[in-house]
Amino acid sequence: MKPIHIGALIVLGAIWGASFLFIREAAHDFGPIALMFIRVFVAAIILLPIAPLVMRANKDTPVRLMTHWRAFLVMGAFNSAIPFILIAFSELTITASLASILNSLTPLCTAIVAAIWVGERLTPQKLLGAVLGIVGVGVLFGGSPLEMTPAFIIAVVASILAALCYGIGTVYASQHIKGIPGIQASIGQLFAASILLALPTAVTVPDHPPSMLAIANLTALIVLSTSFAYLIYFYLLANVGPTRTASVTFLVPVFGTIWGILFLREPFSWGMLLGMTIILLSVGLVLGARFRKAKAVSLS
């Protein structure tokens, strides 16, 4: 990769890692549901006028989004609405760093969902990755300096379920949105998530105004971690391909942990570091197996 591509990858990892900090700081004031409704709706509005420029630069052929509304509703649920709320809910209790590490289980969950749903073979390497992922969660869970209360356990489970939702959404998208330009798929997904969250938001709006700090974090979450991050993501997809772009998976928990420690003074332990290392190793095994298979298919 060229230096500009490496720089873009690092910036994307840093921005997506920071999203866990923004969520933790805003979730208490807005509530998980209202926070994520505003996030997806405003981000979709921002991306809408930018989409033609991105597609023109990538030489993509636009499609009519309404012809794929069913697919977007499913993707909006499993790639945005449900996991976003689960992450925000979990961060009412656990730290941003712990949530970002647990979110890195997404490729592992995707491999498991793909094996069950579409019959993608679980190779020995993927099975080893799955076992290591489970071990990593156990080490992370036991090594956390936070008190093991029922609320803590529920929050950890919510974060893991969010990763599982991303896995379901990814496998579904691979089967149902082929041929749709990436930025159009993202806009359709975000608007669909907005529709799904509109009514729940109306009945769960907090009865107190948010603080300026919460508003600032929500703004950063929308502008940086959603809209701007998507543009970097599509730039990397067009210039270095999905395999290298997916390596951002390893940067997000690292930056999420760094930002949590630096800006929120979150506790971190050697046990958490060991758990994160094991989880990232498991992700490396799973991603490596998937990438080799993808290359073999493309060459045949």
Long-range contacts (C-beta under 8 A, 24 or more apart in sequence): 1-240, 1-244, 5-236, 5-239, 5-240, 5-244, 8-232, 8-235, 8-236, 9-236, 9-240, 9-244, 9-245, 9-247, 9-248, 9-251, 10-251, 11-232, 12-229, 12-232, 12-233, 12-236, 12-248, 12-251, 13-248, 13-250, 13-251, 13-252, 13-254, 13-255, 14-251, 14-255, 14-259, 15-224, 15-225, 15-228, 15-229, 15-232, 16-225, 16-229, 16-248, 16-251, 16-252, 16-255, 16-256, 17-100, 17-251, 17-252, 17-253, 17-254, 17-255, 17-256, 17-257, 17-258, 17-259, 18-220, 18-224, 18-225, 18-255, 18-256, 18-259, 19-221, 19-224, 19-225, 19-226, 19-229, 19-256, 20-87, 20-91, 20-96, 20-97, 20-99, 20-100, 20-103, 20-256, 20-259, 20-260, 21-96, 21-217, 21-256, 21-259, 21-260, 21-263, 21-264, 22-217, 22-218, 22-220, 22-221, 22-224, 22-225, 23-87, 23-88, 23-91, 23-96, 23-99, 23-217, 23-221, 24-91, 24-95, 24-96, 24-99, 24-260, 24-264, 25-213, 25-214, 25-217, 25-264, 26-210, 26-214, 26-215, 26-217, 26-218, 26-221, 27-88, 27-89, 27-91, 27-92, 28-92, 28-214, 29-206, 29-208, 29-210, 29-211, 29-214, 30-206, 30-210, 30-214, 30-218, 31-204, 31-205, 31-206, 32-84, 32-85, 32-88, 32-89, 32-92, 33-85, 33-197, 33-200, 33-201, 33-204, 34-201, 34-204, 34-205, 34-206, 35-88, 35-218, 35-221, 36-80, 36-81, 36-84, 36-85, 36-88, 36-193, 36-197, 37-194, 37-197, 37-198, 37-200, 37-201, 38-218, 38-222, 39-84, 39-218, 39-221, 39-222, 39-226, 40-76, 40-80, 40-81, 40-84, 40-190, 40-191, 40-193, 40-194, 40-197, 40-226, 41-190, 41-191, 41-194, 42-222, 43-190, 43-222, 43-226, 43-227, 43-230, 44-187, 44-190, 44-191, 44-194, 46-222, 46-223, 46-227, 47-183, 47-186, 47-187, 47-190, 47-227, 47-230, 48-187, 50-183, 50-227, 50-231, 51-181, 51-183, 51-184, 51-187, 54-181, 54-183, 54-231, 54-234, 55-181, 55-183, 55-184, 57-238, 58-181, 58-234, 58-238, 60-181, 60-182, 60-183, 60-184, 61-181, 62-181, 62-184, 63-179, 63-180, 63-181, 63-184, 65-184, 65-187, 65-188, 65-191, 68-176, 68-177, 68-180, 68-188, 69-188, 69-192, 71-172, 71-173, 71-176, 71-177, 71-188, 72-185, 72-188, 72-189, 72-191, 72-192, 73-192, 73-195, 73-196, 74-169, 74-172, 74-176, 75-169, 75-172, 75-173, 75-177, 75-185, 75-188, 75-189, 75-192, 76-188, 76-189, 76-190, 76-191, 76-192, 76-193, 76-194, 76-195, 76-196, 77-169, 77-192, 77-193, 77-196, 78-165, 78-166, 78-168, 78-169, 78-172, 79-165, 79-166, 79-169, 79-170, 79-173, 79-189, 79-193, 80-189, 80-190, 80-192, 80-193, 81-193, 81-196, 81-197, 82-162, 82-165, 83-161, 83-162, 83-163, 83-165, 83-166, 83-169, 84-162, 84-193, 85-197, 86-158, 86-159, 86-161, 86-162, 86-165, 87-158, 87-159, 87-162, 89-155, 89-158, 90-155, 90-156, 90-158, 90-159, 90-162, 91-155, 92-155, 93-151, 93-152, 93-154, 93-155, 94-144, 94-146, 94-152, 94-155, 94-156, 94-159, 95-146, 95-260, 95-264, 95-266, 95-267, 96-256, 96-259, 96-260, 96-264, 96-266, 97-253, 97-256, 97-257, 97-259, 97-260, 97-261, 97-266, 97-268, 97-272, 98-140, 98-144, 98-146, 98-156, 98-159, 98-272, 99-159, 99-256, 100-252, 100-253, 100-255, 100-256, 100-257, 100-260, 101-140, 101-253, 101-256, 101-257, 101-272, 101-275, 101-276, 101-279, 102-137, 102-140, 102-156, 102-159, 102-160, 102-162, 102-163, 103-159, 103-162, 103-163, 103-166, 103-252, 103-253, 103-256, 104-163, 104-249, 104-250, 104-252, 104-253, 104-276, 104-279, 104-280, 104-283, 105-133, 105-137, 105-160, 105-163, 105-279, 105-283, 106-163, 106-166, 106-167, 106-170, 106-249, 107-246, 107-249, 107-283, 107-286, 107-287, 107-290, 108-133, 108-163, 108-167, 108-282, 108-283, 108-286, 109-163, 109-164, 109-166, 109-167, 110-166, 110-167, 110-170, 110-171, 110-286, 111-167, 111-286, 111-289, 111-290, 112-167, 113-164, 113-167, 113-168, 113-170, 113-171, 114-167, 114-171, 117-168, 117-171, 118-171, 118-175, 123-289, 125-285, 125-286, 125-288, 125-289, 126-285, 126-286, 126-289, 126-290, 128-282, 128-285, 129-281, 129-282, 129-283, 129-284, 129-285, 129-286, 129-289, 130-282, 130-286, 131-282, 132-278, 132-279, 132-281, 132-282, 132-285, 133-278, 133-279, 133-282, 133-283, 133-286, 135-278, 135-282, 136-275, 136-276, 136-277, 136-278, 136-279, 136-281, 136-282, 137-275, 137-279, 138-275, 139-271, 139-274, 139-275, 139-278, 140-271, 140-272, 140-275, 140-276, 140-278, 140-279, 141-275, 142-271, 142-275, 143-269, 143-270, 143-271, 143-272, 143-273, 143-274, 143-275, 144-269, 144-271, 144-272, 145-267, 145-268, 145-269, 145-272, 146-267, 182-233, 182-234, 182-237, 183-230, 183-234, 186-230, 190-226, 242-294, 243-291, 243-294, 243-295, 246-287, 246-291, 247-287, 249-283, 249-287, 250-280, 250-283, 250-284, 253-279, 253-280
